C-alpha cells in the first residue's frame, strides 16, 4: 500500500506491465472521490489540492517533522507541517501521505497536485479533504477515517480499499470507473 513509492515511476511501471501482459491495480486507499477525479481527467483539471489533518502522534518518528518542529506531543493548536507539491510530500512523509500519491496518479500528477499537511491535537481521525477544479465541474470530498487499530499512521479504510480492489478483480461486474 506504499503508493508513494510509485510517484515518478508510473510510466516505467505502465511500460513493464504492457511488456509483460500484466495489470497493476492501485487502491484508492483512505480517500474518496478517485472515480470522479479519473473522470474529470478525461477533460482538463485546472487545480488539485489535498489537505490532510492528523493527530500529532501520527507523525512520531517522521524525520522531516522532527528536524523542523521537534516532537509534536505538546502542541496545543493546529500546526501546518508541510505545504507543497505531492512529489515532495510523499518523499518527506512516506508512511503518512500515500493518499497524495493516489490523488496525483489519478489526477494532474505529483508536481501539480498541492498538498497541505496539518498536525492537530483536536482530531482523533485522519481527515483528507480534496478539492478539484476542472472543466467538468468542481469536486470536493472530505473523508474522516478511523485509525487502523494496529497502525495509527494509516486508516482502516485504506486496508478495506485494498480488499475492495481484490474483490473487484474477481467480480464479473465492475462498478465505478
C-alpha positions, 0 to 999 in steps of 0.5 A: 500500500506504499503508493508513494513509492510509485510517484515518478515511476508510473510510466516505467511501471505502465511500460513493464506491465504492457511488456509483460501482459500484466495489470497493476491495480492501485487502491484508492486507499483512505480517500474518496472521490478517485472515480470522479477525479479519473473522470474529470481527467478525461477533460482538463483539471485546472487545480488539485489540492489535498489537505490532510489533518492528523493527530500529532502522534501520527507523525512520531518518528517522521524525520522531516517533522522532527528536524523542523518542529521537534516532537509534536506531543505538546502542541496545543493548536493546529500546526501546518507541517508541510505545504507543497507539491505531492512529489515532495510530500510523499518523499518527506512523509512516506508512511503518512501521505500515500493518499497524495500519491493516489490523488496525483496518479489519478489526477494532474500528477505529483508536481501539480497536485498541492498538498497541505499537511496539518498536525492537530491535537483536536482530531482523533481521525485522519481527515483528507479533504480534496478539492478539484477544479476542472472543466467538468465541474468542481469536486470536493470530498472530505473523508474522516477515517478511523485509525487502523487499530494496529497502525495509527499512521494509516486508516482502516479504510485504506486496508478495506480499499485494498480488499475492495480492489481484490474483490473487484478483480474477481467480480464479473461486474465492475462498478465505478470507473 
